Amino acid sequence: MPTIAKIAVQKHNKERYSIFIESAKGEEYAFSVDESTLIRYGLKKGMELSDLPLADIMFQEDVQKAYNHAVHYLSHRMRSEKEVREYLKKKEIADTVMDAAINKLYEFRFLDDREFALAYTRTQMNTTDKGPNTIRRELKEKGIEGEMSEEALAEFKKELQIEKAAKLGNKLAAKNMKDSTRVLKQKIELHLQRKGYPFNIIAIARKEIKIGKQEDEMSALTIQGEKLKRKYHKLEGFLLRQKIKQGLYQKGFPLDLIDRYIDEMEDGWK
């Protein structure tokens, strides 16, 4: 039965060791092991391979390789268990090996889904304009849901949600001053929904969003009205008035302001 002839540190990885056995040709390479495996099984020169549980050693080696892959992956930032499993699957790691490696990651606290959920939520709420519904969806995609997800989202206080939603709404309002009040309100509400803010937060935030006064809306209506006049410049009289009135109404302007604009427009023609 082959006997271990030499154990040598690998040149490019000081934590791995090459195992050589005695053969008719002298020392012949057999396999390599991680330092932890070397210590765990007490491998040393002169040991007979028949005395060793080789299948177990090879399994532990595969686990250690998977563990090392995962630690490298986790060195860039925190990850959820689901993310690590997806990464190891791409490395074609067997499920049994992966499970053992994941357990080891938890043992040495490289993995902690609860801490990950908290850290992820804090980062998103402090560095992005995402609402809680979007963060909840992203956590679910990373394998975090239910009680663990809600516990993390509790960090995103209602007051902060309102503040961020109102800021987003005011920013959008400033960029769309040419829109009617009704259209602008719809745009803001849809935008906040897409960002992941719930209806109750949007309803409160709307009170802090500066939409503009009637004079501002009249100014926006006039801009849109002039565009419609240019579009229908070949028309005149009743047909022109109806086209402009219809166009302004479709853009969300109130009828009283539309009539006021039409009256002022017709006065200008006299």
N, C-alpha and C positions, 0 to 999 in steps of 0.2 A: 504494500500500500504506500502511495506517495507520501513523502515527508517534507515539511516546510524546510527549505534550504536557506532562504534569505527573505528578509522583510526590508524593503527600501522605501524611503520617502520619495514621492513623485516630484520631479523638478518643477512642474508648473502649478502644483497644488500641494502645499506643505501639509494639508490636513488629510491627504489621502496616501495610502500605502500600497505598493505593489507586492504581491505574494508570489514568491518563486518556489518551485518544488524540485527535489532531486530527480534526475532522469539519466538515461544512458548518455545523453548529450551534455550532461552537467546540470547547471541551474536553468530551469525552464519556467517562463512566466505562466502563472495559473489564473489569477484573478486579482482584483484590487478591492480594497475596503476603505471605508472612512475611518478616521481616528477613533470615533465613538464605538464603531463595531470592533476595531482592534482591541480596545480596552475591555469592552463588554464580554468578549469571548476569550480574552487572555491569549491571543494569538502570539506565538513566538517560534523562533527557530527550533527545529527538532521535533515539533508536534506532528503526529500522523493525521492525515486528513480523515482517516476512518474514525478517529476519536472526536471529530467535529460534526455538529448538526449543519451540514452545508446548505441544505434547503432553507433552514431558518436564517443562516447568515446571509444568503443571497436575498431573501425577503427583506431583512433588515437593511441591507444595502440599498435596495430599491426604495424603501421608505425614506432612508436618509437622503437619497438623491432627490426625491420628490419634496422633502422638507427643505432642502437647500434651495431648490427652484423657487419654492413658495416664499422663503425668507428674502431672497433677492427681489422677488416681485413686490413684497411688502416693504422693502427698504425705501421705495420712492414715496409712498403715502399709505395711510390706513386703507384697508380693504375689508369687505364683508366676506363671510365664509363662501357665499355663492360665487363671488368674483374669483376667489382663489380656486375653487373647484373648476370653474370654467377655464381658468388659465392652465391648470394641471391637465385637464382633458385635452387641451390643444397640444400638450406635451406627450399625449398618448400614455398617460399613467393609468394603470389598472385600478379599478374601483376599490379593491381590498387594500392596495398600497396607498391609495389616496385617503381612504378613511383613517388609516393608521397615521399618515402624515398630518392630517387635519387634527387628530387628537393630540398629537405632539405639539402642534402650533398653539392649541388651546392651553396645553400644560405649561408651556413657556411664555404664555400671554402675548404671543404674536397676533393672536386672533381674539376678538371680543366683540361680538355683534352689537351688544348693548352700547358699549363705548363708541363703536363706529357710528351707530345711528345718532348718538348725541353730537359727536364731532361733526358729522356730515350736516346735520340740521343747523348747527351753529354757524358753520362756514357759509352755507347757502343763504341763511337769513341775514348775515352780516356783510356779505360780499356781492350779493345779487339782488335783483328786484323780484325774485320768485315768491309766490304766495304759498301758504301751507299745503294746498291741494296738489300743487306741482311737486313740492318736496316729498309729500306722502307717496305720490306715484313713482318718483325716482327711487325712493327707499324700497318700495315693493319690487321694482325692477332689480334691485340689488339683493333681494331675498329677505328684506326686513319689513314685516307687517304686523298687524294686530297690536297687542298690548305694547310690544317693544317700540313700534313705530309711533304710537300715540304718546308714549312716555317721552320720547325724544321731541316730538312736535309741541309738547307742553312748554318747551323752552321758548317757542315763538309766541310771545305774549300778545294778547288782543290789542293792546295799546300800540305796540310796534307795528302790527299788521295794518292798523288804521293809518298810522303815520306814513308808512311806505306806500299804501294804496293811494292816499291823498296826494302824495308827492308825484306818483306816476300819473295820476289824473290831471294834476295841474300842468305837468310837463306836456301831456298830450293836448290839453286845452290851448296852451300857448302856441302850439304848432298848427292848430286847426282853427284859427280865429275867423276864417272865412266861411266856416260851416254854420248852419243854423243851430240854435240852441238844442232843438230836439235831436238833430243828427249827431251833434257833438256829444250829448249825453249818452246816446246809443253807442257811439264809438268808444267812449270812456268805459262804459259798463262792459262791453264785449272785450275790450283790451284787458281790463282787470280780471275778467273771468278766465281769459286765455293764460294770464300770468299765474293763475291758481288761487285767486282770492275768493272766499265764499260770499254768498249773497248778503249775509248779515253784515259783513265787514264793508262791502261795497256800499250798502245803504247808508252806513254811518259816514264813510269817507266822502260820499257825494256832498255832504253838507259843508265839507272843508275845501271843496274844489271850486275855484273861481271860474264860473262859466262866462261871465260878462253881463252887462246891463243891456237894456233895450236899445240904447244908442249904438252900442257895439254890434248888436245883431242887425240893426238897420244898416249899418255900414257894410257888414258882410252880405246882407241881402242886396244892397246896391251893386256890389262887385259882381255877384252872380247874375243880377238882372242885366247889367251891361254886357256880360258875356252872352246872355240869351238874345239880347237885341242884335248883337253882331251876328249871331248864328242865324237868326231869322230876319236878316236885314231886307230880304226881298218881299217880306210881308208888310202889311200896314193895316191900320184901323182895328176893327174888332178882332180879326184873326190874329194879328200880332199881339194884342193884349191877352187873348186867351192862351196863346202859346207861352208867353212869358209867365202868366199867372200859373198855368199848369206846371211849368218847369220849376218855378220857385216853390210851389206847394210840395212837389215831389222831393225837393231838397230839404224839406222839413221846416220851412219858414211859416209862421202863423199868418192866417188870412188877413188879420187887421193890418199887419205891417206890409203885406203884399199889396193890399188895396191902397194903402198910403203911398207906396212906391209907384203904383200904376197912376194914381191921381197926380203925383208930382211929375211923373214922366209925361203925362198928357198935357199938364200945364206948360211944360217946357216946349211942347210942340205948337202951342197957340201963339 
